[in-house]
Amino acid sequence: MLLKYFYDQTLAHASYLVGCQKSGTAIVVDPGRDVEPYLQIAAENGMKLIGVAETHIHADYVSGAHELAARVGAKLYVSDEGPAEWKYQYAARYEHQLLKDGDEFKVGNIKFTVLHTPGHTPESISFLLTDLGGGATEPMGIFTGDFVFVGSIGRPDLLEEAAGIFGSAKVGAHELFASVQKFRALPDYLQIWPAHGAGSACGKGLGAIPSSTVGYEKRFNPALQFTDEQDFVDYILADQPEAPKYFAVMKRVNKVGPELLARASAPVSMDAAHFAERHQNATLLDLADKGTFRRSHVPGSLNIPTSGLAAWAGWILDYARPAYLIVDQADSPETARAIQVLQKIGFDRVLGVFTRSELEQAGLLTASYTQLTATELQPLIEAGSVQLLDVRSTEEWKAGHIPQATHAFLGKLPRYLQTLTDPRPIVVQCQAGTRSAIAASVVMACGREVIDFAGGYVAWCSSQVADPASVSSACSIR
């Protein structure tokens, strides 16, 4: 048997290729949208990729299952559990097998046994893997998807938080408790192969190591220590990270079938002479670093550096509107990576790219905003001449914040600004200055005067004590 692990750091997403060396066939479990790595590894090992197995309809990235079915004829092995509204609508167009609890399928001498493990989503399933070719009669591991992670388990509130399905969080939490009892009955020696690692919003407190065992998680996973159902429900629903709004889009996209990348056309390099006519009714997304954008940018444009696209584009971009990118170089690897990241989270409407140098030469980079230090801002804040918005997460806010601040999480800032009637200039502040720069562009795009708090909460903490080393842990950089 061949087992290959793939990890997309930008999305904290893990996927797996499982191959039978005797039959020369392989299957991918929970693939990402970029399917080239799977095809390459299969080819390098002399295997034909014949199948795709998915643990559930994913919400945090575009699945590669549709792409593989269309490109290489991979058979789809997908869940038939859960309510009618959570069925794979595109599966019927390809060879497929709909799976329920207890079902089995094989790839060569490798057997997959289905375990229905709802809670994260109603249709979630896990796959027990048995290597029959090695003479085994019992499974060696389990692909848990978003059910059990290293050090955590999947959150049950995504359908309610992101998709707006009222009441589904509590129902999911009780279903998750029942699924945990199934998990606790599994043999301790089984290896666990989850679909996510640290940094994913699909759960809280995910571990950073790639795999674990059932026995280890039984002993040390905090979510698996509860014997009382209500205590478990209270724990699993408390203090979950904010659910990105694009998760609802991803659920729909992966249910109906995402657009095929093989049919997608590359964004066109645009001439500054056509800027005015092209960018109407579209989002301008500037990928410049925060300092460059602060000093000069196109009025109304948003700023998300390439390194922050996976985390924040899904929150801030309007998926109903197309976008143009503003980049340093149209045909650079960085621009290609940015477009690929956007495609991974289902934003396919990048119509073209403008280069910063051409826009600058055309005199279009006319906007800028101010950045002030904690020392410079403190008298303004205390005098009440500005309004301070803390754009960090709820967890960070609860751990400590500036007394005069109002919490306005970055991901929900566009919606918050629509209801803000206070005319005073807005000061945006995060932990150390990265997220507040994105927030500054959002505020400016809404037509408001903005000031960026240089150094954020860390800088403010340091300004309050004589010895910066004595600053509390709440002020540590995150």
N, C-alpha and C positions, 0 to 999 in steps of 0.2 A: 504494500500500500504506500502511496505517496500522499503526504499531507503538507500543503504549503500555506503559510500565513501571510496575509497582506494587510497593511495598516496605512490608512490615509490620515496623516497627522492633522491636516486642516479640519477634518470633521470628526476626529477621534473614532474612526470607523474601522472595524476589523471584518475581514472576509476570508474565505478559505477555499482552496482548491483541493479536492480529494480525488485521487486517481488510483485505478486498479492496474498494476503493472502487467498482470497476466493478460487482461483483455485489451490493454492500451486505451482505455476510456477514462474520462474524468468528468467531474461535476463541480460546480461552484456554489458555495453556500453564501447567501446574502451579498451578492456582488454590488459594487459601486457602478456608477454610470460609465466611467472610463474602463472599458473591458479589455483594452490592449494588454495590460499586464497578465491577465489570466490566459489569454490566447498565446502570449509569448512563452510563458512557463509551460503550458501544455505542449507546445511545439518543441521546446527544448528537451522535454522528457519523452518525446515520441508518443504523445497521447492525443486523442481526439476528444474535444470538449463536447459532450453529448447532452448535458443536463444542467439545470439551474434549480436550486432549492431555496425557498425563502421562508423565514420563520414568521413573517407577518408583513403587512403593508406598512412600509417604513414612512416615517414622518419627517426625518431630519436630513435626508438626502434623496436624490433621484436614484432609483434602483437601476441596475444594469440588466435585470432579467429580460425586459422587453428587447433590449439591444442584442443580447445573445441569442434569443429565440429567433429574431429576424435575420441576424447576420450569419449564424452558423447552424441554425435549425435545432438549437438546444431545446430539449423537452423541459417543460415547466412543471415543477413539483411545488404546488402552492396550497395554502389552507382553504378548506371548505367549511371551517368552523365559524361560529359567530353569526350575527344577524345578516339579513339579506343586503343591507346597505354597505357591508364590508366584504364584498366578494370581488375577485379579480375580473374586471369587465373585459379585458383584452385577451384573457387566456384561451378563449374558444377559437381564436384565430390561429393558434399554433398547437402542435402536439403537446398535450398536458395531462397531468393526473391531479385531480382534486383530492386533498388529503384530510382525513379525520383521525381522531384518536385511535391508536392501535394499528393503523395502516402501515404497510411496509413497501419498500421499493429497493431495487438493487442497481448498482453500477458495477458491472463485472462481478467480482466476489465480495463486494462491500455492500453490507445491508444497512439501510436506514429505517428505523422504527419511529413512528410519529407519536409524540406525547402532547396532548392539548394542554397548554399552560396559559390560560387567559389571565387578564388582570392589567397588564400594560396596555393591551388592546384585546377586544373580544376574540379575535381570530388567531391570536398568537399560538404558535406551536413550537416544539423543540424536536431535535432529531438525535436519537441514540444511534451511535455508529458501532457496527460490529464487523471486524475484519475476518470474514469466513475463509479467505484464502490462506490465512495463517493458522487455520485450524481452531479458531476461537468460536465458542458457542454463546458467549456473553459479550455485551458491549464494552468498549474500552473508553468511550467518552461521549459527551453530549454537546451538541450545538444549541446553546440556549438563547440565541438572538438577543432580545432586549428583556428577557425574563430574569435571569440571574447573571450578574456581572461579578467581577472580582471585587469583593468588599461591599457590594450593594445589590439592589434589585431594581427592576424597571419601575418607573413611576406610573401610577394609574390615572393621573389627572390630565394627561395631554389632550384627550378628546374634549374635555370640558374647558380647559384653559385655552387651547389653541383653536379647536374646531367649534367651540361654543355649544357642545352637546350637554345641556344642563342635567346635573344629577349623575353623570356617568363616572365621576371621580370616586364617589363612595361605593357605587356598584363594582367598579373595577378593583377597588381596594379589597373588598370582600372576596371577589374572585381570585385575586392575587394570593390571599391567605390560603385559599383552598389549593391553589397551584403549588404553594410552598410546601404543603403537606405531601404532595406527590414527590416533590424534590427531596424531601427529607427521607422518603422511603427508598431512594436510590442507593446503590452501593457506594461506600466512601471512596473506593479506588478510582471511580470514574473521573476522567479529566473533563474540565469545563472549558468550552471555547465560545466566549461571548461575542456579540457584534459591536461592542463599544468599549473604550477605555476612558481614562481620566480626561475630563474636559467636555464630555458629552452632556447635553441637557436632557438626556433620556432617563436620568436618575440622579441621585445625590451621593456624593462621596465615592465615586468610582475609583478603583485602584488603578495604578499605572502599569502593573505587570500584565503580560498578555494572556495568561491562562492560570487556572487553579485546579483544585479537585473538589469533588462534592464534599468529602470529609472535612477538608480545610474550611470551606465556606460554612458548613454546619457549625463548626466550632467558633469561627471568628467573624463571620459576616453579621454586622449589627442587626440587619433586617430579619435574620433567621433565628434570633434568640427569643422571639416572642411565642408564648404558648397560648395566651389569651387573644382571641380574635379582635376584640375592640381595641386593646392596647396596640396591636399591630396596625390596625386601621388608623388610629390616631398618629402613630409614629410615621407611617408611610405618607400621610397627607400633609404632614407638617414640614415647613422649611424647604420645600422643593424649589429648585432654581426657576427663574422666570421661563415660561414656555414661549419660544420665538414664534411670532405670528405667522411666519411662512410655513410652520409645521402643518397648518391646515391646508395650505396649498399643496404641500408634498403628499399628504394623504390622498387628496383628489387625483393628483398627477399619477401616482403609483397605482391607484385603483383603476383608472381608465386606460393607463398606458402612456408613458412619456413619449415625447417626440424622439425620433431616431436621429442620433448624431450623424449617421451616415448620410442623411438627407439635409443636414443643416448647412447653410452657406456661411462662409467666414465674413465677419464684419468688414465693411469697406473703409479704407483709409479716406478721410474726408479732407477737402480743401477749405481753408478758413474763409475763402470768398463766399462759400455757400453756407456759412455758419448760421446766419440769421434765419434762413428759410428752413434749414434742416432741424434745428433744435426746438422748434415750436411744438408744444404738447408732448415733449419728451423730457426725461430726466437727464441732466448733465452730471455725470459721475467722474470726479477728478481723483485720480489715484496717487497724487503727489504726496510727499511726506508733509507732516503737519506744519512745519516751519515754512516751507515753500508756499503752501496754500494760504497760510495766514498772511503772508506778505503780499500776495497778488493772486487773484483768481477771477473767473467769470462770475458776474453777479447771478445769484440764484442757483449756483452749482453746489452739489454735495461733495464732501471730502471723506472718502474711506480709503486709506492706503491699502495697497495690495495685501499686506500682512493681516489686515483686519477684515477682509471681505467675507471670509467664511463665518466669522462671528457676528458681523453686523449688517451685511447687505440684506439678508433675509428679513431683518427687523425693519430696516429703514426704507428700502426701495419699494416703490409702488409697483406690484407685479402686473397691474393693469395698464401701465404705461411703458413704452419702449425707452431705451436709454442709449446715450452716446457716451463713450469714454473719452476722457482727456488724459493723455499719456505723454511720457517723454519721447518715446519712439514707437511708431505704429507697428512695426514688424519685429519687435524685440521679444525675447523669451518671456520677459516679465509680463508683457501685454497678453501673450498667449496663455500664460498661467492664470492671469486675472479672469480671462474669458472662460477658461476651463473651470475655475472655482465657481463662477456664477452659474455655469451649466450644471454643476454638481448639486446646487441647491435650487435648480429648476428655473433660474432666470435666463431665458433663451432669447430675449428681445433686445440684444445689443445690436443696434443697426449700423454703427460705424464708430470710428475712432478719430479724434482730432489730436494733433500734437501741440503741446504747450508752447513750443517755440513759435509755431505759426500763428497761434492765437495771440501771443505776446507781440509779435511783429505787426499784427493787424490792429493792435491797440484795444484788444478785448478783455485783457486781464485788469480790470479797473477796480475791483473790490478788494478789501482787506479788513482785518479786524485787530483789535488791541489785545495784548496779553500783559497782565500785571502780576506782580509778585504778592505774596501774602502780606508783606509789610505795606505795600502800596494799597492793597484792597481793604485791609482791616478798618481804617477810618471810614471808608465809603460804606462798608457793610454795617458798622456800628451806627452810622448816621442815618441809615435807612434810605440812602439815595440810590441804591441798586437792589435788585432782588437776586438772591443766590440760589441756584438750582444745583443740587447734588445729583449727578446722573449715574451714580454707582448702583450696584444691586441692592436688593432689600436686605440681604445678609450683611453686606458691608455697612449699610446705613445703621442697622440695629447694633452693630459692633461699636459704633461711635461716629459722631458727625458734628459739624460746626453748628453751634446753637441757633444761629440765625438762618440756617439753610432750610430749603424745602426739598423734599425728595421727589425727583422726577427722573425715573430710570431711563437711561438712554434709549433702550429699545422702544419705549412707549412715548418718547419725547414729542414726535410729530403730532400725535393725538392730543397730548397734554397742551401743546402750544395753541391748538385750535380753540381751546376753552380759556386761555389765559387773557384776562382783560387788564391786568396791571400794566401801565404804560412805562414803568421805570426800565432802564437798561438792565439786561440780563447778564449775570455772571454765571458761567458754567464751570463746574468743578467735579473732578473724579478723584481717583486715588493718587495718581502720580502725573497725570497730564495727557495720556494718550486718548482716552475716551472723551474727555472734555473737548478736544480738538475736533472730533467728529461731531459732537454736540454743537459746537460753535457754528459749524457749517449748516446744520439743520436749522438753528435759530436764525441765521442770516438768510437762509432760503425762504423763511417765513416772513421776511421783511422787518425783523426786529434788530435793534442795536445789541451787540453782544461783546462781552469781555471774557477772555479765557483766563482762568485761574492757574497761573504757572506753578507746576509742582503739585497741585491738588491738595488733598487732605494730608498727605505726608508733609508737605511744605508748611501747611498751617500748624500741624502738631509741633513741628520743629520750631516754629516762630513763637510758640507759647511757653517754651521751657528754656532755661539757661543752658542745660546740657541735653542736646538732641539724642544722646544715647539712652536717656531715661524715658524716651517716648514709649507709650504703651504699645502692646502688640496690635491694637486696633489700628495703629498708624503705620504698620508695616506695609511695604510695597507688595501689591498683589497684581 
